């Protein structure tokens, strides 16, 4: 994915979105990084290709919002996948 393919924040929806489906891999990667204790700055640099030194506020917003959506997916979104809503 190119850096421009990521919104600063995923759409806020109670349903799976096309954006969620398109960025499932990034969600998994940001969850893995967080569970491994990786520094958020390293994660945002590697996963989203955003330089946290050059764009600190945006980098934090992108990281935190995608991590929150990834966590939502593990708590709620996966159910939509299990009930026949394909990726």
N, C-alpha and C positions, 0 to 999 in steps of 0.2 A: 504494500500500500504506500502510496505517496503521502507525504505529510499533509497535503491539501485535501486528502480524502477524509480527514477527521474533522468533525465539528469541534468547537471548543467545549461543547457539552452534548451528550446524546439526547435525542428527543425524550421528554418526560411523558411517559405513557404507561397506562396499566396493562397494555397489550404489547406483544412483540412488534417491533417495527422493522421496516426494511433495513434501516440503519443497524439495528441489533443483528439481524441476519448477516449483513455484510461485514460486520466487525466482531463476530464471535471469537475469532482467533485473538484479536487484540484484548478482548475481555479476559480470555483465559490467560494470556501472557501477563496482564496487569495483576490478576489474582495470584498467579504463581509468584510474581515478584514480591507482592505484599506478604504472602505467606512465608516466603524465604527470608523476609526481613531486609530486602533490598532497599536502598535509599531511593526515595521517590524521584529524585533528580536523575539518577542513573536510569531508572525505569522509563521516565518520560523521554529521555534522550534516545534510548534504544528502541522502544516500542513505537513512539509517535514522531521520532526524529525532530524533536523540538529542543533547542538549546536553552536550558533553564537559566543560564547566565544572561543570555541576550533577551529573553522574554520570561522573566521569573513569574509574573502574575498569570500570564496565559498558560505557561507550563504547568503551574500548580492547578489551575482551573481544569485543564484538559485531563491531567492525571486523576485528580480527585473525583471529577464527574464521571469519568469512565470506570474508575474503581467502584464508585457507588452503584453505577448501572450494572456492572459485572456482579456485584453482590446481590442486587435485586434479581438478576437472572438465576442465581443459585438458590434464592428463596422463593421466587414466584414465577419467573419467566420460563424456567425449565418445564413447568407444568403445561404450559401452552404447547411446548414441543412434544410432550408425551401424549397430548390429546389430539394428535394428528395434524398439527400445524407445522408443516415442514420448514426447514431452513431455506 
